[in-house]
């Protein structure tokens, strides 16, 4: 094989490894030889570049990093949160602060799934200053990104964390306390809304309700597998 061709292959491999690392993937999955997986990977990378260059709203002026999302491109479960916080803004990764630790415990200790095997994203990709709620305009400008992530990944179940994610994915304007714990649907994908992990940091009683919601997801996945 010509030397230039070998160098080109190496360059492409290195580029793909960098893409995977930015998505939170530490190793090349075996599925990467699958053309469907490759199409997902290419589509998500194209979207990631678009999100990183986004200047549609005022949050672009104050962000440190865009928090695109991370996880398994073939994830059965996708979590959708609201917006990045301070630690997420610094790291560029979703759910890495105190609420993130709690979410990781829910996934790994509760659901018995490695965090890297789910996909985690947010409705809004940049941190609102002082961790305030995202404005309706910010949600409007940014929601298309997470909607496209869902379309690319096609999870079996969506778990909406908190008011903004729940209202976006269910189409309801009801408070999260009325939406949670009931099955909804987003473009044919079952949606389970529940409380945001940040809420549980100061409301211990909510943990029981979240676990009830998560058990419904686990039961659904188990039943679907057994037919």
N, C-alpha and C positions, 0 to 999 in steps of 0.2 A: 504494500500500500504506500502511495506517495507520502512523503514527510508532511507536506502542506495539508493533506487530507487528515492525517493523524492529529496534527495540531488543531485543526478545526473541530474534530470530534472531542478532543480534550477541552477546548474552549467552551463548547456547548454543554458538556457535562458539568464543568465548573459553574457555569451560569445557572444550570438547573438546580445544583446543590444550594446555591445562594438563595434562589427563589424558595426552595423548601424550608431553609432555615428561617427566612423571614415569615413564613407561615406557621412557624413553631414545630416543624417536622425535623427530627434529629437524624433520621436515616432514610435512605431511598426505599419506599415501600415496594414490595414485590408486584403490586398492582400497577406500578408505573409503566410496565410493558404493555398493559391493556390500553388499546386506543381510546376507549371511553374515558378512562382515568386521565390519559394524556390530554384529551380535549378539555376535561374539567380543569386540569392544571393550567393549561394555556389560557382558558377563559378567565380563571381567577387571577392569574398574573396580569392579564390585560386590565382587569378591573382594578387590581391593586395599584397599578401605575396611574390610572385615572383618578383614584381616590387620593393618592399622595399629592397630586397636582391640583386638587380641587380648591377653588377660591370662591365658591358660590355664596358663602355667608360670612359674617363677621368673625366667626370662630377661627377662621384661617389666619387671622391676624394675631391671635393670642396663643395658639397651640405651640407646643414644643414638638410633638410627634403626632402624626395621624395614627389612630389605633384601628387598623384594618380588620383584625380578627385572626384567629388561628385554629388549627386542628386538622382532623382527618377529612380529606376531600370525599371520602366514602362514608362519612359519619351517618349512623342511624338516627342519632339525636343531635339536634342543633339548639343551642341556647342563644336567645337574643335578649340582651340587656338594654339599658337606656342610653348611657353616655359614659365616656371615660372619666376617671377621677384623676387626682394629682399624680399618683404613682404610675398609672397607666399612661398618662401624658408624657412622663419622663422616659418610660421604658418602651413605649410603642406597642405594648401587649395588653390584651383585655384581662380584667379581673386578676390583678396581681397584688392588690392591697389587702386590707383586712377582710373586706367583703369577698375578695377573690379567694382567699384561703378557705372561707366558709363554703363557697361554691365548689372548690376543689374537694372538700370533705364530703359534700353532698354527692358529687360525681363518683369519687373513688371509694369512700367508706360506705356510703349509702347505696348507690346504684351498682357498686362493684365494677365500674368501668374505668380504665385508665383515662385521665383527663385528655391525653393526646388522641384518644379514639373518638372524642366528640368534636363538634365545631362550636366555637364561641365567638359571637360578634355583638355589635351594638347598633341600635337605630341611628344614633349620631356618632360619627367617627372622630370628632375632636372634642376636647374637654371644654365645657362651658366654664367661664371664669368663676372662681370661688365655689365650684361644684354646684352651682345653681341648676334648677331644672332647665332642660333645653326649651327654647321658645317654639311656638307653633311654626314660625318661619324657618327655624333651623331644622326642625323635624321634616318639614315639607321639602326643603332643599336636599336633605341627606337620605331620606328614607328609600330612595331608589337604589342606593348602593346595597343595603341589606336585602332588599327584595331581589336584586340580581344575584346576590350570594346564595340565597335560598334556592333560586331557580337553577343555579349551577350545581349545587351540592345535592339537592333533592333528598333531604333527610326523610326518614319514616315518621318522625315526630318532631314538632317544634315546641320548645318550652320557653314561654314568654316571661321574662323576669321584670316585674314592676309595671307600673301604670302605662308608660309610654309604649313599651313593647307590646303589652297586652292589647291596648287600644288599636295600635297599628295592625296587628295580626288578626284581631277578631272583628274589627270594624265597629266595636261598641264604644260608646262614650261613658259608660258606667264606671264607677270607681273600681279599683283592683279588688277590693274586698267583696264586691258582687260578681266580678268576672271569674275570679280564681276558683279552682276546683271543679270546673265544668269543661267538658270537651267542646271545642270550637273547630273551625276549619279554615285554612288559608290555602286557596288554590289547590284543593284536594288533599292537603296535608293536615293531619290532626294537630291541633294546638292545645296545649295545656298551660293556661296562665297561672302564675303563682307570685308570691311576694318576692321582691328583690332581696338578695342577700344582705344588702346594706340595712334594710329595714329590720332584719333579724338581729343585727348587732346591738340594737337597743330595745328590741321587743322579743324577749325570749319565748313568749307564748306563741308567737307566729311560727316557730320551728315545727311544732306539731302539725300545723295546717300545711306547711310546705311539704313535710314528709308524707302527709296524706295525698297531696297532689302528685308527688314523685312516685308513690306506690301505684297510683293509677297508670302512670306512664309505663312502669315496669310490667304491670299486669297486661297492658295492651300489647307491649312488645312480645311478651311470652306467649300470649294467645295467638298473635299473628304468626309466630314461628311454628306453632303446633297445628295451625290451621283451624 
